[in-house]
Amino acid sequence: QDIPQLEGADPAMLEIVQKVKTLQKRLIAKTEEAVEKDLAIQDQEKWHYELRNVLAKQPGPEMMAEVAQQQSGLKEKTKTMKAMAAELNMYHAQLNDYKDEIERLTKELQDTKRRYFEQRHREQLMKDTSRVERAAMAGQSRG
């Protein structure tokens, strides 16, 4: 395509130029492929290096035993905390029951007070009425 067609040019020479161009394209493609593979290898080497560093920082058997002991202690404390949380929930339920009982008793007390004062008011009215009637009768008997 890029080869200029020269009239009267040697066909063998054109074929060689065409082969050179094809080989150059293949060389460029292979070079790009090699660069990509090189980058992939560098990434793998970096990952391998990082992984080795992580593994180097892993705890030894003594540390693993301590971690196991800590986990065991944590399990026990978690169990204790769950029991305490259940107990706390029970106390909250009891507290709510007590609050409900106090509210019921307060209403009952208010109702009893209201009935007591209503009764006293009726008795007072009856006394007043009786007094007025007695006074009226006393007034009639004088007159």
Buried (B, 14 or more C-beta within 10 A) or exposed (E): EEEEEEEEEEEEEBEEBEEEEEEEEEEEEEEEEEEEEEEEEEEEEEEEEEEEEEEEEEEEEEEEEEEEEEEEEEEEEEEEEEEEEEEEEEEEEEEEEEEEEEEEEEEEEEEEEEEEEEEEEEEEEEEEEEEEEEEEEEEEEEE
